[in-house]
Amino acid sequence: MKNKILYFLLCSIPIIQVVSDGCSGLLESIPPAYNGKIAFVAATEAGYEIYLLDCTNNNILRLTDNECIDYSPVFSPDGSKIAFESDRDYSAGEEIYIMDADGKNQVRLTYTNPLSRDRSPVFTHDGSKIVFVSNRDGEDNQEIYRMDITGSNQINLTNSSGNDVNPVFSPDNTEIAYVSNHDDVNVYGIYKMNTDGSGKIRLASVGQSPDFSPDGKHIVFNAMIQNPDWNDEIFIMNTDGSNKLRISDYPGSTDRHDRNPKFSPDGSTIIFESFQRYVHISNPNPELYMIRINEGKTVVKLSSNGFSPAFSPDGSKIAYLSPQYPPWICPEIRIMDIAGSNNAIIYNNCTDYFVFQPF
């Protein structure tokens, strides 16, 4: 089994999943129609576990409890279920599980060989299916699969020779944007396909972290360019790949890596995280920025110590993670107004580093 500590340090970023109204005015919700709770992952003496913070009463409920690693929680659209990945079954690799939002009725959905990983589950917008990433077809061949929420009818959607990761659904639930290197093993680009796996097209030859606009007309993503040195910038394009435009143009942007862009619920604003170049990986000076698309693509700095941002449903709040001590030690969950004001801690007992679940 892979070295999990190395995986989390080098390959992952924290999860933050915020849902519906609550938290006595401190927490507006993410995403809409959820139930006022935050699912997060924290390290224990025995492994990594999933917790639920109820913002209506500030109670924290431990959802998983075993000597293994449970991570990547994502809520079903109605907030009643949580899908996640776990290596709790020592006879297998990482598998996809589902449970009630209170931690009850934990059921294993996928069954693969001990050397494979099924990870990064995402619900369809109607909650009837789950897509996930798996390397069951080969150690160096990650594919995007789809299954019913019961675990039945597992289908390989991508069937490519490269790595296909980071699936994101369009608002109308008809298309999936994803990241792949199947056209060039050394370069990841942005692709799109129908939800049945048909109609695959490459939208951008270089890019990662795609996110659909709420109206389904645009995709925002980050891509590495030479400017004059190599650094990541934020781009926006039409969903057919046309009209690509760099939008992360601000003083000092060429000295930073801008990544993980997300649209606001109304589509007028994009938030992203930014990391300083030419510094040690253990302390990359994370910052949060916001782009107001309707105001001439104005870029505004929101925080000098944050990453993995997420909008509240009405777009008035932003939740994010912030290291309490450099370098990258014990991140806490914070929330602020969209302008960066009224910054408050809503969980400060150390979350951990995992893949951020889009919504």
Secondary structure, DSSP 8 states (H G I E B T S, - for coil): ---HHHHHHHH-----EE-SSBGGGTB--SSTTS-SEEEEEEE-SSSEEEEEEETTTTEEEE---SSSBEEEEEE-TTSSEEEEEE---TTSSBEEEEEETTS-S-EE-----TT-BEEEEEE-TTSSEEEEEE-TT-TT--EEEEEETTS-S-EES---SS-EEEEEE-TTSSEEEEEE-SS-TT--EEEEEETTS-S-EEEESS-EEEEE-TTSSEEEEEEEEESSSEEEEEEEEETTS-S-EE----TTGGGEEEEEEEE-TTSSEEEEEEEESSS-TT----EEEEEEGGGTSEEEEEESS-EEEEE-TTSSEEEEEEEEETTTEEEEEEEEETTS-S-EEEE-S----------
